[in-house]
Amino acid sequence: MSESISRRSTLRLAGGAAVVAAAATGGLTAAVPAAAARRVETLLTRLTLDEKITFLHGATDPATLGEAGCIPGVPRLGIPPLRLSDGPAGVRVTAHATALPAPVVLASTFDPELAREYGRVIGREGRALGQDVLLSPMVNLIRTPYAGRNFETFSEDPLLASDLVAAEVHGIQSEGLIATVKHFALNNQEYERQTINVVIDEQTMHETELRGFESAVGAGAGAVMAAYNKVNGNFSTENRYLLTEVLRGQWDFGGWVMSDWSAAHSTAAAITAGLDMEMPDSINFGDALKAAVTAGIVREALVDRSVRRILSVMDRFGLLGGALPARPVRDAAAGARTALKIAVQGAVLLRNEHGALPLAGEAARSVAVIGPTGEVPFVSGGGSAHVVPDEALTPLAAIRTRAGCGARVSYTLGEDLRGRVFLEQTLAAGAPYRHDEDISLDAPDEWTFLIHYTGAHADRPKVLLDGAELFPLAAGYGEYFSGGVVSTTPEGLSVRRKSVELSAGRHTLHITADGAAVGRTFKLARTTSASRAEDVAAAVAAAREARTAVVFAYEDATEGQDRTTIALPGHQDALIAAVSAANARTVVVLNTSSSSAMPWLSRTAAVLQMYYPGQEGGSATAALLFGDANPGGRLTQTFPVSDDRTLVSGDPHRYPGVDGEECYSEGIHVGYRWYDAEGVTPLFPFGHGLTYTSFAYSGLCVSPDGHGLGVRFTVRNTGRRTGHDVPQLYVGPSPDLALPQAKAALAGYRRLKLRPGEAREITLRIPARVLSSWDPARHRWVLGTGRRTVYLGASAADLRLTDAAVVG
């Protein structure tokens, strides 16, 4: 028989560090201290209806600090404004801020303490830069490798995501900045994100996506951002099940719920369901809300409820006590140190044949650096996660510095991101421009056209190829949500590109532009099969002349659009194949958002996954290549072999959806659980990561511990270098539960650092919540009793030891 577990007793049993963090500080529950409640109620009685409504929608900030949104406050009552900044990887405002590694890099450390430090940096800088609310962290699970924001979130595994989000929330809010966990809920793709209807069963929802949000609430997050998409037929911003039954009823959340930007669709339905704040404007919660209250459609008590929630959080953060908390001075050097530490510790060494890394001897003194992101720092992805740092060293510069004066470090482009310029113009303000040009081809060819330009996207030059516009204006936020390195030149010009297959014969280009109000500069460039062949030939020649070839490969992901393939963009696969054929000591450094296909893998010596490593990525990469640091990151997502071997392959109902609806028919089997259930072998499994040393496990012992399990084992460094290991515990299914269960699900882990020969005994507890399943018939968690097998390993596919004990 399964044992039923009550909501109250398990609210914060998320496992690992999240349990400790939540127990230490408590969550922001609906219960408010009496003195605080009196302050809030006193203010409510003094606010007019118009003033109340100003708390419930965004407005323009007269201070123009460059944040994403603003609530103006009520000066006559001493209530200050609230400024809300984007910030998944650093504070996104007009001023410079520390560009931390992308959250997926942080997650790859498997270290909640580093997540807390990450949060503290953002919290301090947010306060220093005039902000009050951070629109982060994002905790949506990685369900498909195509999702454009996979780099902004943590993992495909709900336990790992839960631990990390709780720690980061604690870090952010310990510095006085209000954290907003997002996007509630099931915003797992960018394609049709404003309208897609996610169809999901109750067990799957609670056991996968919702666990991270519950953990953030348990850690005290002050705000929750409701997502764009629908869930089971209702928009998230007016979804009573999510916003009231789960968030308030099951989790006892006492903060406020805001909409994602322009995600609110109604007035009465949204506020009744539990939405408190519309961002970034007042379409539904401004005059429309006042009219609904006046007409009796919406009770003013609902307005009061939402304002009360917002004021209660402001009071908790000291914003209603008269004198506001002093803002700190930004410490850029401290931010840079944390950025470097996380970039190093989150890097994942995927492959290292015959000890190719770290570079030593002649291999370290003769290096050919190849690829555009070797010369340009790949700081972050695009969209609201993009942060402009004070400075960022390029990998090439860092490698040259580390290699030293006597070394030979060459650089070749390999893959041309900017194109070869064939037309360049600088126009005076208001000056018109027109240009017509014919192109004649003797044979069919693939060309990529690029435009570099200053000024607003909406009035960039119009370029027609055979009458069709090459660079049409993207709809909605499409122009705002563009990538970083690929969409901007080092000089600050915006870049747009279009690849086309040209037939043999004559083609016409027609270009029109004007200088707009302040003048404009633009360039037109192109790459062709001939120019690409020249670039590859130069890279191959450089690789042959060097002892080591280091190829930097990229994939430029952004909010607002999904990837269409896990293949590297452009012709990078061909470049890597050619270079690795010319030099057996080819090392590939990946600056990608998520998993990538690697058809060239077996021909390379090493592959280092750096993701988007932030402003210190160049220094971190050089330190890892030369062995000044030992990679210790682990994959937080499964890397598939190819596009046809993923959870969503061949089933458009799963992704991207059919007729505006996508079905999570995989159930609880997300990520590595799906690979286990289907018997599909991935390219690299969840939890995988190599180091420059080796580790052995022994002495696994599992025993009952209350309604949980106690686990002991020993880890020994059997290699010659100090390094980090991340032993992982997985638990098998309960024989007593007649519910879908994973063959093996992550149940615990520990990151540790050991010297050569050092051994350490590790004790972990698997709490009852991790051993439980959500019963949709009883709408609660039930304990999975009976004999449970526990596996100890280095990844989801490298399980080395097993033991079992009875849960009851």
VENNOR-V478441 format. One record per backbone hydrogen bond with DSSP energy under -1.0 kcal/mol. NH is the residue of the N-H (numbers start at 1). CO is the residue of the C=O. E is the energy in kcal/mol with one decimal. If there is no record, write none. Layout:
nh=NH co=CO e=E
nh=NH co=CO e=E
//
This chain:
nh=3 co=783 e=-1.0
nh=5 co=781 e=-2.3
nh=13 co=10 e=-1.6
nh=14 co=12 e=-2.2
nh=20 co=16 e=-1.1
nh=21 co=17 e=-2.8
nh=22 co=18 e=-2.5
nh=23 co=19 e=-2.3
nh=24 co=20 e=-1.8
nh=25 co=21 e=-1.6
nh=26 co=22 e=-2.6
nh=29 co=27 e=-1.4
nh=37 co=33 e=-2.8
nh=38 co=34 e=-2.3
nh=39 co=35 e=-2.0
nh=40 co=36 e=-2.5
nh=41 co=37 e=-2.7
nh=42 co=38 e=-2.5
nh=43 co=39 e=-2.0
nh=44 co=40 e=-2.4
nh=45 co=41 e=-2.0
nh=47 co=43 e=-1.2
nh=52 co=48 e=-2.6
nh=53 co=49 e=-2.4
nh=54 co=50 e=-1.3
nh=55 co=52 e=-1.5
nh=56 co=53 e=-1.5
nh=58 co=278 e=-1.4
nh=58 co=281 e=-1.0
nh=59 co=70 e=-2.1
nh=64 co=61 e=-1.3
nh=68 co=84 e=-1.2
nh=69 co=84 e=-1.8
nh=71 co=82 e=-2.7
nh=74 co=79 e=-1.3
nh=77 co=74 e=-1.5
nh=78 co=75 e=-1.6
nh=79 co=74 e=-2.2
nh=82 co=71 e=-2.6
nh=84 co=69 e=-2.7
nh=85 co=133 e=-2.8
nh=92 co=86 e=-2.3
nh=93 co=91 e=-1.0
nh=94 co=65 e=-2.5
nh=97 co=388 e=-1.5
nh=100 co=89 e=-2.0
nh=100 co=98 e=-1.2
nh=102 co=612 e=-2.8
nh=104 co=151 e=-1.8
nh=105 co=102 e=-1.8
nh=106 co=102 e=-1.6
nh=107 co=103 e=-2.8
nh=108 co=104 e=-1.3
nh=109 co=106 e=-1.6
nh=110 co=107 e=-1.9
nh=115 co=111 e=-1.6
nh=116 co=112 e=-2.0
nh=117 co=113 e=-2.0
nh=118 co=114 e=-2.8
nh=119 co=115 e=-2.3
nh=120 co=116 e=-2.2
nh=121 co=117 e=-2.2
nh=122 co=118 e=-1.9
nh=123 co=119 e=-3.0
nh=124 co=120 e=-2.9
nh=125 co=121 e=-2.4
nh=126 co=122 e=-2.8
nh=127 co=123 e=-2.1
nh=128 co=124 e=-2.6
nh=129 co=125 e=-2.1
nh=130 co=127 e=-1.5
nh=131 co=126 e=-3.0
nh=132 co=83 e=-2.5
nh=133 co=83 e=-2.4
nh=134 co=178 e=-3.5
nh=135 co=85 e=-3.1
nh=136 co=134 e=-1.7
nh=139 co=182 e=-2.6
nh=142 co=155 e=-1.9
nh=147 co=144 e=-1.2
nh=150 co=147 e=-1.4
nh=152 co=149 e=-1.6
nh=156 co=636 e=-2.1
nh=161 co=157 e=-2.1
nh=162 co=158 e=-2.2
nh=163 co=159 e=-2.4
nh=164 co=160 e=-2.3
nh=165 co=161 e=-2.5
nh=166 co=162 e=-1.8
nh=167 co=163 e=-1.8
nh=168 co=164 e=-2.6
nh=169 co=165 e=-2.6
nh=170 co=166 e=-2.2
nh=171 co=167 e=-2.2
nh=172 co=168 e=-2.9
nh=173 co=169 e=-2.6
nh=174 co=170 e=-1.7
nh=175 co=172 e=-1.1
nh=176 co=173 e=-1.5
nh=177 co=172 e=-1.3
nh=178 co=132 e=-2.5
nh=180 co=134 e=-1.1
nh=180 co=136 e=-1.9
nh=181 co=223 e=-2.0
nh=182 co=137 e=-2.1
nh=184 co=225 e=-3.2
nh=188 co=186 e=-1.7
nh=193 co=190 e=-2.0
nh=195 co=192 e=-1.5
nh=196 co=192 e=-3.1
nh=197 co=660 e=-2.2
nh=198 co=230 e=-2.4
nh=199 co=662 e=-2.9
nh=205 co=201 e=-2.3
nh=206 co=202 e=-2.2
nh=207 co=203 e=-2.5
nh=208 co=204 e=-1.7
nh=210 co=205 e=-2.5
nh=214 co=210 e=-2.5
nh=215 co=211 e=-2.0
nh=216 co=212 e=-2.1
nh=217 co=213 e=-2.4
nh=218 co=214 e=-2.5
nh=219 co=215 e=-1.5
nh=220 co=217 e=-1.5
nh=221 co=216 e=-2.2
nh=223 co=179 e=-1.9
nh=224 co=256 e=-2.1
nh=225 co=181 e=-2.6
nh=226 co=258 e=-3.3
nh=227 co=184 e=-2.2
nh=230 co=196 e=-2.9
nh=231 co=234 e=-2.9
nh=232 co=198 e=-3.4
nh=234 co=231 e=-1.5
nh=236 co=229 e=-2.4
nh=238 co=235 e=-1.9
nh=239 co=236 e=-1.1
nh=243 co=239 e=-2.8
nh=244 co=240 e=-2.2
nh=245 co=240 e=-2.2
nh=246 co=241 e=-2.5
nh=247 co=242 e=-2.3
nh=249 co=244 e=-2.8
nh=250 co=245 e=-1.5
nh=251 co=246 e=-2.1
nh=253 co=247 e=-2.2
nh=254 co=28 e=-2.4
nh=256 co=222 e=-1.7
nh=258 co=224 e=-2.5
nh=259 co=277 e=-2.1
nh=260 co=226 e=-1.5
nh=262 co=279 e=-2.9
nh=263 co=260 e=-2.4
nh=271 co=267 e=-2.3
nh=272 co=268 e=-2.1
nh=273 co=269 e=-1.8
nh=274 co=270 e=-1.2
nh=275 co=270 e=-2.6
nh=276 co=257 e=-2.1
nh=277 co=257 e=-1.7
nh=278 co=56 e=-2.8
nh=286 co=282 e=-1.1
nh=290 co=286 e=-2.1
nh=291 co=287 e=-2.6
nh=292 co=288 e=-1.9
nh=293 co=289 e=-2.3
nh=294 co=290 e=-2.8
nh=295 co=291 e=-2.1
nh=296 co=293 e=-1.2
nh=297 co=292 e=-2.1
nh=298 co=292 e=-1.7
nh=302 co=299 e=-1.6
nh=304 co=300 e=-2.7
nh=305 co=301 e=-2.2
nh=306 co=302 e=-1.9
nh=307 co=303 e=-2.5
nh=308 co=304 e=-3.0
nh=309 co=305 e=-1.9
nh=310 co=306 e=-1.9
nh=311 co=307 e=-3.0
nh=312 co=308 e=-2.4
nh=313 co=309 e=-1.5
nh=314 co=310 e=-2.4
nh=315 co=311 e=-2.7
nh=316 co=312 e=-2.0
nh=317 co=313 e=-1.6
nh=318 co=315 e=-1.9
nh=319 co=314 e=-2.9
nh=323 co=321 e=-1.1
nh=335 co=331 e=-2.0
nh=336 co=332 e=-2.2
nh=337 co=333 e=-2.0
nh=338 co=334 e=-2.0
nh=339 co=335 e=-2.4
nh=340 co=336 e=-2.4
nh=341 co=337 e=-2.3
nh=342 co=338 e=-2.4
nh=343 co=339 e=-2.1
nh=344 co=340 e=-2.2
nh=345 co=341 e=-2.6
nh=346 co=342 e=-2.1
nh=348 co=609 e=-2.4
nh=350 co=607 e=-2.0
nh=351 co=607 e=-1.4
nh=353 co=605 e=-3.1
nh=356 co=353 e=-1.2
nh=359 co=625 e=-3.3
nh=363 co=360 e=-1.2
nh=364 co=361 e=-1.2
nh=366 co=362 e=-1.3
nh=367 co=408 e=-2.6
nh=368 co=548 e=-2.9
nh=369 co=410 e=-2.7
nh=370 co=550 e=-2.8
nh=371 co=412 e=-1.6
nh=374 co=371 e=-1.7
nh=376 co=372 e=-1.3
nh=379 co=377 e=-1.3
nh=382 co=557 e=-2.5
nh=383 co=482 e=-1.2
nh=386 co=383 e=-1.8
nh=396 co=374 e=-2.5
nh=398 co=394 e=-2.2
nh=399 co=395 e=-2.9
nh=400 co=396 e=-2.5
nh=401 co=397 e=-2.3
nh=402 co=398 e=-2.5
nh=403 co=399 e=-2.7
nh=404 co=400 e=-1.5
nh=407 co=404 e=-1.4
nh=408 co=365 e=-3.6
nh=410 co=367 e=-2.2
nh=412 co=369 e=-2.0
nh=415 co=413 e=-2.4
nh=420 co=526 e=-2.7
nh=422 co=524 e=-2.8
nh=423 co=524 e=-1.5
nh=425 co=522 e=-2.7
nh=427 co=520 e=-3.7
nh=430 co=516 e=-2.0
nh=431 co=428 e=-2.2
nh=433 co=513 e=-2.2
nh=435 co=511 e=-2.6
nh=437 co=509 e=-2.4
nh=439 co=507 e=-3.4
nh=441 co=505 e=-2.6
nh=445 co=502 e=-2.2
nh=447 co=500 e=-2.5
nh=448 co=527 e=-2.3
nh=449 co=498 e=-2.9
nh=450 co=525 e=-2.6
nh=451 co=496 e=-2.4
nh=452 co=523 e=-2.5
nh=453 co=494 e=-2.1
nh=454 co=521 e=-1.8
nh=460 co=457 e=-1.6
nh=462 co=512 e=-2.6
nh=464 co=510 e=-2.9
nh=465 co=468 e=-3.1
nh=466 co=508 e=-2.8
nh=468 co=465 e=-2.1
nh=470 co=463 e=-3.0
nh=478 co=475 e=-2.3
nh=481 co=477 e=-3.0
nh=482 co=480 e=-1.6
nh=489 co=493 e=-2.6
nh=492 co=489 e=-2.1
nh=494 co=453 e=-2.4
nh=495 co=487 e=-2.5
nh=496 co=451 e=-1.8
nh=498 co=449 e=-2.3
nh=500 co=447 e=-3.1
nh=502 co=445 e=-3.2
nh=505 co=441 e=-2.7
nh=507 co=439 e=-3.1
nh=509 co=437 e=-3.4
nh=510 co=464 e=-2.3
nh=511 co=435 e=-3.1
nh=512 co=462 e=-2.1
nh=513 co=433 e=-2.2
nh=515 co=431 e=-1.6
nh=519 co=515 e=-2.1
nh=520 co=427 e=-2.1
nh=522 co=425 e=-2.7
nh=523 co=452 e=-2.6
nh=524 co=423 e=-3.0
nh=525 co=450 e=-2.8
nh=526 co=420 e=-1.3
nh=527 co=448 e=-1.8
nh=532 co=528 e=-2.6
nh=533 co=529 e=-2.0
nh=534 co=530 e=-1.9
nh=535 co=531 e=-2.1
nh=536 co=532 e=-2.4
nh=537 co=533 e=-2.4
nh=538 co=534 e=-2.1
nh=539 co=535 e=-1.9
nh=540 co=536 e=-2.7
nh=541 co=537 e=-2.3
nh=542 co=538 e=-2.1
nh=543 co=539 e=-2.4
nh=544 co=540 e=-2.2
nh=545 co=541 e=-1.4
nh=548 co=366 e=-2.2
nh=549 co=585 e=-1.9
nh=550 co=368 e=-3.1
nh=551 co=587 e=-2.9
nh=552 co=370 e=-3.3
nh=553 co=589 e=-2.8
nh=555 co=591 e=-1.7
nh=557 co=555 e=-1.1
nh=561 co=558 e=-1.2
nh=563 co=146 e=-3.0
nh=572 co=569 e=-1.2
nh=575 co=571 e=-1.7
nh=576 co=572 e=-2.9
nh=577 co=573 e=-2.4
nh=578 co=574 e=-2.2
nh=579 co=575 e=-2.6
nh=580 co=576 e=-2.8
nh=581 co=577 e=-1.6
nh=582 co=578 e=-1.2
nh=583 co=579 e=-1.7
nh=587 co=549 e=-3.4
nh=588 co=606 e=-2.6
nh=589 co=551 e=-3.0
nh=590 co=608 e=-2.6
nh=591 co=553 e=-3.2
nh=597 co=566 e=-2.0
nh=601 co=598 e=-2.0
nh=603 co=600 e=-1.7
nh=604 co=601 e=-1.9
nh=605 co=586 e=-2.5
nh=606 co=586 e=-1.4
nh=607 co=351 e=-1.8
nh=608 co=588 e=-3.0
nh=609 co=348 e=-3.2
nh=610 co=590 e=-2.2
nh=611 co=590 e=-1.2
nh=614 co=379 e=-1.7
nh=615 co=99 e=-2.8
nh=617 co=614 e=-1.8
nh=620 co=616 e=-2.6
nh=621 co=617 e=-2.6
nh=622 co=618 e=-2.1
nh=623 co=619 e=-2.3
nh=624 co=620 e=-2.1
nh=625 co=621 e=-2.5
nh=626 co=622 e=-2.2
nh=628 co=623 e=-1.7
nh=629 co=623 e=-1.6
nh=633 co=347 e=-2.2
nh=634 co=108 e=-2.5
nh=635 co=688 e=-2.5
nh=639 co=684 e=-2.7
nh=645 co=642 e=-1.7
nh=649 co=646 e=-1.3
nh=651 co=648 e=-1.7
nh=654 co=651 e=-1.6
nh=655 co=651 e=-1.6
nh=657 co=652 e=-2.6
nh=658 co=661 e=-2.8
nh=662 co=197 e=-2.4
nh=663 co=653 e=-3.4
nh=664 co=199 e=-2.7
nh=665 co=663 e=-1.7
nh=667 co=664 e=-1.7
nh=669 co=666 e=-1.6
nh=670 co=668 e=-2.0
nh=673 co=670 e=-1.5
nh=674 co=671 e=-1.3
nh=675 co=671 e=-1.3
nh=676 co=672 e=-2.4
nh=677 co=673 e=-2.6
nh=678 co=674 e=-2.6
nh=679 co=675 e=-1.1
nh=680 co=675 e=-1.6
nh=683 co=639 e=-2.1
nh=684 co=639 e=-1.7
nh=687 co=635 e=-2.7
nh=688 co=685 e=-1.9
nh=690 co=349 e=-2.7
nh=696 co=716 e=-2.4
nh=698 co=714 e=-1.9
nh=701 co=712 e=-2.7
nh=703 co=710 e=-2.5
nh=705 co=708 e=-2.3
nh=708 co=705 e=-2.4
nh=709 co=766 e=-2.3
nh=710 co=703 e=-3.4
nh=711 co=764 e=-2.9
nh=712 co=701 e=-2.4
nh=713 co=762 e=-1.8
nh=714 co=698 e=-3.1
nh=715 co=760 e=-2.4
nh=716 co=696 e=-2.5
nh=717 co=758 e=-2.6
nh=718 co=694 e=-1.9
nh=723 co=754 e=-2.0
nh=725 co=752 e=-2.6
nh=728 co=793 e=-2.8
nh=729 co=748 e=-2.9
nh=730 co=791 e=-2.4
nh=731 co=745 e=-2.5
nh=732 co=789 e=-3.0
nh=745 co=731 e=-2.1
nh=747 co=729 e=-3.3
nh=748 co=729 e=-1.2
nh=750 co=727 e=-1.4
nh=752 co=725 e=-2.3
nh=754 co=723 e=-2.5
nh=757 co=717 e=-2.1
nh=758 co=755 e=-2.2
nh=760 co=715 e=-2.4
nh=762 co=713 e=-3.6
nh=764 co=711 e=-2.6
nh=766 co=709 e=-3.2
nh=771 co=767 e=-1.0
nh=772 co=769 e=-1.4
nh=773 co=782 e=-2.4
nh=775 co=780 e=-3.2
nh=779 co=775 e=-1.6
nh=780 co=775 e=-1.2
nh=782 co=773 e=-3.0
nh=783 co=3 e=-4.3
nh=784 co=771 e=-2.0
nh=785 co=783 e=-1.3
nh=786 co=807 e=-2.8
nh=788 co=805 e=-3.0
nh=790 co=803 e=-3.4
nh=791 co=730 e=-3.3
nh=792 co=801 e=-2.8
nh=793 co=728 e=-2.3
nh=794 co=798 e=-2.1
nh=796 co=686 e=-3.0
nh=800 co=792 e=-2.3
nh=801 co=792 e=-2.1
nh=803 co=790 e=-1.9
nh=805 co=788 e=-1.6
nh=807 co=786 e=-2.9
//
